[in-house]
Amino acid sequence: MRLFGTDGIRGEVGKYPLTVENILKLAKASSLVLKKKNSISRVVINKDTRLSNYMFEPALASGFISMGINVVLVGPLPTPALTILSKSLRADFSVMITASHNPYTDNGLKFFSSNGIKITPEEERKIEDNFFNYDFDKFKIKQANYGKAIRLKDAIGRYSEALKRSADKDLDYNNLKVVLDCANGASYKVAPEVLFEMGIDLITTGDKPNGTNINFKCGSLFPQKASKLVSKRKSDIGICLDGDGDRVIVIDEKGSVITGEELIYIITNHYLKNKKLKKGSTVVTNEIANYGLDIALKKKGIKLKRVKVGDKFILQEIQKNKYLFGGEPSGHFIFKDDILIGDGMTTAIKILSILLIEGKKLSELRKGIDLFEVLEINQRIDKEKFFQNEQSIYRKLNLLLKNQKLFFNIRPSGTEPLLRVNLQYLRRNIKLTDLKKIENKIRNTISNAC
């Protein structure tokens, strides 16, 4: 049985596996795998602003302490803060307690290595094996060897200094008007402070977390409020983060949302102009990115490499082939030489710099890419039945879709009991009535099987 999905462990609080008892057990199980020999035995625990973190943070800490590991508490801070804190604190590993963009009723765990990179699938499987099979009653440790816990007072300062290194020292950010939406999440304090210190004319929303309003009608999934503020205030840009601060959605000066693909296009164009990229170079995205991006980048002489959904796969491809950057439609971006890996605010600061260097509005910079229409079907499934009938479901859906004039991708969600079917098409190639019939057939095929 699997605990880990595409991005750590995630689920509804109070239901398996997101109970206090299981969080404690997961701390013990992960300790056996991730604790290094002859190290100082240290783990860093970060969190976002969910109410349930008042339970899960001490449960995790207790589990690690009982295994002889010292605990450093640093949250609430964005997930990418662990990139630098894990290294500077010489931690064996680190953990982020978050369900990312999900509502407060969900929570989860993301595990990172001593280098601040997500742990490997093999390490995930070992943790699962320990969780299900190891008899922790037989684990013996002297009381004098229990770990201790401290809260790092300057964690936010260390992270904010790393963020500010993303800014260009030769640029004057004082004339930029920005709307920032922190999603009532992990960035609520540090993100406004950093932009203020950069001299930006700033209005902030989603910066008053109460434990239950994280991602609620705000942030990267709900940019409407920030969009209205941008238009009303005549701002240059809107920046919308998610609950754990690792993704960003940007709004142009007209109040229109810039898609992840459009941001990839804008950044690529800028890097070509400034010779950070040359023709023939490769940019990385995921398998559900809009195919309009392929066409737009091909015209610029840039190749597009697609990988599985998940920022860890973008990172792996960049590290393996030394590509400059990559991104996902959801707003995850990774740059090869960044101190902070996959950080929403780092990406936002890069976009602010591009605005100043190019001397153009975002609405102008996004021109040149024509996106396909997208229909995203998320059908709820019974996971056990799905895995029993998985091959049959894929076969039937492939037969249904392969002769249609559209691109498609089928994948189970790694965080929710959903089967996701992504359809992309040009309006001139398919009637909307036919598309609706296809959608109904897809839903019926899935629901009849699971």
N, C-alpha and C positions, 0 to 999 in steps of 0.2 A: 504493500500500500504506500502511496506517495503522500508526502507532506508538502514538498516543495513544488511550486508552480514555475512559471516563466520568470518571476521576479520575487523569489523568496517564498515565505509562507504567508498566506493571507486567508481571512475568513471573517465570519460574524462573531463578535465578542460574546463569550458565554457559551458558544457552541464549539464542538470539536473541530479543530484542535486548539481553538483560541480560548482556553480556560487558564486560570491562574496555575492550577496543578500541572497542566501540560507545558506551560511556559517555564516553570521551574525545572521540569524534566528535560525540556529542550536545552536549557542552559547547561545542565549536566552532560547531556548527550553530545553537545557541540564542543564542550571542554575536552572530552576524550579525543576528539578529532583535530581540533584547531590549536590547542595548547602546544607550544613548542618545547622541545627538550632543552634544558640548560638555559632557559630564558628567565626574565624577571617575572614571568607569569602575570600578565596584565591584559585586561580587556577594557575597551572603551564602549560605553553604552550611550547612545543618542536617542532622541525621541522627537515626535511632533507634538501637537497640542491636544490630542484626543483625551477625553475624560478617562478612558480605560487605562491610560498610561500610568495613572496613579496606582493601579494594581500591578501592571506588567513590569514597570521599571524595578520596583523592589523585589518582585518574584524572580526576574532575571538575575539581579544582583545577588540575591540569596543563593540561587543555584550555583553561580560562579564561585562565590565565597566558600561554599561548602566543598568545592572541588580544589580549594587551595589557590584560587586566582584572585588577584587584586583588581578592584573595579574602579574605573574613573568615569564619573557621570558628567556629561557635557551638555545635555539638552535643556530646552528645545532649540535645535539648530537644524538647518537643511541637511539632508542625507549626504551631499557631497562634502560637507565639512569633515567627514570621517577620512577623506582622502589625505588630508594634511595632518589631522590629529592622530590618526593611527601611526603615522610615520614619526612625528615629532615626539610622541609619548612612548615610542618603542613598544607598542602593544603587540601581543601575539595575534590578536584579531579584534574586530569590532562588530557591534550589532546596532542596527537602526530599528526602533519600534515604530512602525508606520503602516498604514494601508494606502499610502500615496494619495491618489485623487479620489479614493472612495469616501463615503460618508463616515461620520464618527462612530456609527454602529459597527463598523468593520475595523479590524486592526491586523497587524502582521509583523513579521521579522525579516530583515535583510541582513545577511552575514557577509562580512568583508575580511579579506586577508590583511596581513601586517602592512601590505603596500596600498591598502585602501581600495583594492579591486575585489569585485564580487567573487565568492568562493566557487570552486569548480563543481561540475555535476558529480564527479566522483566523491568529493567531500560531502556534498549534499546527501548522496546515497549512504555514506558511512554514518552520518548523523542520524538518518532515518533508521538504519540498522540498529544503532545503539538505543535509539528511542524505543523501538519495538522489542528488542531482544536482550539488552544488557540488564543485569540484576544490580541495581545501584545500592541495594542493601549490603552487598558484598564489597563495595568500594570503601576502603578503610583509609582514614587520614587522622593524624594526631591533631588534637584541638589547637595546639600551638602553631600548626601549619595552615589553619584557615586563612582565607584572604581578608582584606579590609576594603572599605569603600570610602572614596572621597569625591567631592564635587569640585570640578575644575572651575575656578572663578573667572579666569581670563580666556575661556574657550571662545566666547563670542568675539573677543578682540583678535585672537589668532586667525579666526576664519575671516573676519572683515578685512584684515590686512592682506590676506591672500586674494580676496575678491578685488581689492583696489589695484592689485598688480595687473588686472585685466584691462584697466583704463590706460589710455595713451597719454603720457605725461606732456606731450607737445600740443594736446588739444585743450580748448577751453569749453567746458561743458555748461558754463553759466547761462548760456542763452537757450538751452533746451528746456521745453516745458513737457513734463512727463506725468502721466497718471500711472500709479502703481497699485496693483491688487495682489495682496499677500495671501489670499484664500483663507484668512484666519488660521494660518498654519505655521509651520516651523520658521518661515522667513519673516514673521510679523514684526520682529524687532530689528534684526540685523540689516535687512534689505533697505528700509527707509533711511536708516542711519548712514549706510554707505553712499547712497545716492545724494543725500543731503551734504555729506562731507565732500562729495565731488563737485558741489556748487550748483546742482540741478534745481530748477524751479519745480517743486514736487507737490502733488496731491496724492495722498495715500488712502486706500480703502481696504477692507478685509484685514485690518490690523488690530482687531479687538477679539481675540479668541476667548471663548468661555467654556471650552471642552466639548461642546456639542455643535458648534457652527463651522467647523473646519470643512471647507469645500461646499458649504451650503449656499447655493445661488451666488457663487463668487469664484474667483480664481480662473484657472485655465480652462475648466470645463464649462464655466458660465461667465463669459466675458462681456455679457450685455451691459451690466452696470458700468464697467470701466469704459466701454464703448460710448455710452451716453455722456460720461464725464469728459472724455476726450473731445467729443463734438461740442459740448456746452462750453468747455473751457478753452477751446481752440488750441489744444495741446499738439505737440509734434508727434507723440507716440504714446501708446498705452502698453504697459507690461503686466501680464497676468501670469502668476506663478501657481503651482499646485501645492497641495498640502504638505509635501515634504521637500519642496523647493528644487526638484531635479528636472522639472520641465517648465517651459515658458511658451506662452502664446502672445503674439504681438499684434497691436491694433494700429492702423495707419491714421494719419491726421484727419481723415474723413470719417473715422469711426468704424471702418471696415476691418474685419479680422484677416490677418495675413496667415495663410496656411503654413504648415511645416515645410511643405514642398516649395512654396514661394520663398520662404526664408533660405532654404538651401540654394535656390536659384540666385537670390540677392547676394548671399555670401560668396558663392562661386564667381559671379560676375565681378565682384569687388576684388577678389583674390587674383583673378585673371588680369584685371587692369593694373594691379600693383605687383604682378609677377611673383606672387606667392604660389600660384598655380600656373601651369603651362598647358597648352593644347596636348591632348593625349593622356592627361592626368585622370585619375579615378576618384570619384566621390562615392561615399557609401550611404545606402538607405536600406529600408526593410522591404519585405515582400508585398506589403499592401500599399506602398506609396503610389501616388497618382502617376499614371503612365504619361501624363502630359509633361512630367518632369524629364522623363527619358528623351522625349522629342526636343524639349527646349535646350537641354544640356548637349545633346548631339549636335545641334546647330552651332554650339559654341566650341565644339571639338573636345568635349568632356565625356568620359565614360561614366556610367552609373552601375555600381555593383550592389545587388540586392542580397540581403541576408534574412534570417528568421527575425520575427518580431521580438524586440527586447534590446535595450541599450547595451547589454553585455555582449551581444553578438556584433553590434556596431564597433564596440571597443576592440573585440578580438580581431576583427578584420583590419582595423586601422593599425593595431600593433603588429599583426602578422606581416602586413604588406607595406607598412610605413606610409599609409595614405595620410593626407593632411587633416581631413575632417569628414564627419558624416552626421546624419540626423534622421529623425523619424517624424512622420506626420503629427504624432502626438505632442511634439515639442521637446523631445530629448535630443540634445546635440553634444557631440564629443569632438574635441580638437586635440590633435596629436601632442602638442607641446604645452598644454594647459597644466597648471599646478593642481587645479580642481577638476576632477573627472566628472563629466556629465552634469554640470551645474547650471541651473536656470538663470541665475543672476549673472554668471560669467558670460553666457550667451547674450543676455540683454545688454550688458555693457559693450560687447563687441558690436551689436547693432547700433547703439548710440554713437559709437566711434565711426561706423560706416556712414551714418547720416551726416556727421560733421565733415568727414573727409570728402564725401561725394558732393555735398552741398545741394542735395536734392531731397524732395519729400519721399516718404515711403511709397506713396501711391504711384510715383514715377518709377522708383526702383523696382517695383514688382512687375512692371510691364515687360512683355516678352515671353511669358509663359502662359499657355492656354491649357487649363486643367480639364480632364474628363469629368463627366457627371459620375457621381458615386452613390450607390445604394448599399448601405451597411445593414445586413440582416443579423440580428442577435437572437438566436432561438434557444430558449431554456431547455436543458436536458437533464436526464437522470444519468449521472456520471458512470455508474456501474453498468447500466444498460448500454451507454454509449461505447465504453471500451469493449464490451462483448460484441457489439455490432459495428465497430468502427470501420472495418474494411468494406463491409456491405454498404454503409452509408456513403462513404467516399466514392465508391463505384457508381452508385445510383446518381449522386449529384454530378459527377463528372460526365456521365452519359447525358444527363439533362442539359448541361451547360456547354459542352465542348463544341457544338455546332452553332451556338449563338454568336452574334456579332458584338462580343464583349470580352473583357478580361475578367478573370475571377480568381479568388483565393479562398480556400476553406481551411479553417484552423480552430481547434478548441481553445477557449480562453484559459490562460494559466492561472487566473485569479478568481473566476466566477464560474458557476455551472452553466456555461453558454457554449454553443457552437456558433462561430462567427463566419459568415459568408460575405465576402467583399466583392461587389460587382462594379465594374467601371465601363463606361460606354460613351459614345458620342450620340447626341440626340438625333442626328440625321440618320443613324444606323438602326434605330429600334423605336417602335411605337411604345408610348407609355402604357397603353392597355396591354400590350404583349409583355412588357416588363412586370406589370402587376400579376399577370398569370404565372410568370416564371417565379416571382417571389412566393406566391401561394403554393406552388408545387414544391419549392425548396422547404418551406415551413412544414408542409404535410409529410414530406419524405423524412424529415428529421423527427418530427413529433410521433409519427407512426413507429419509428424504430427505437426511440428512447424518450 
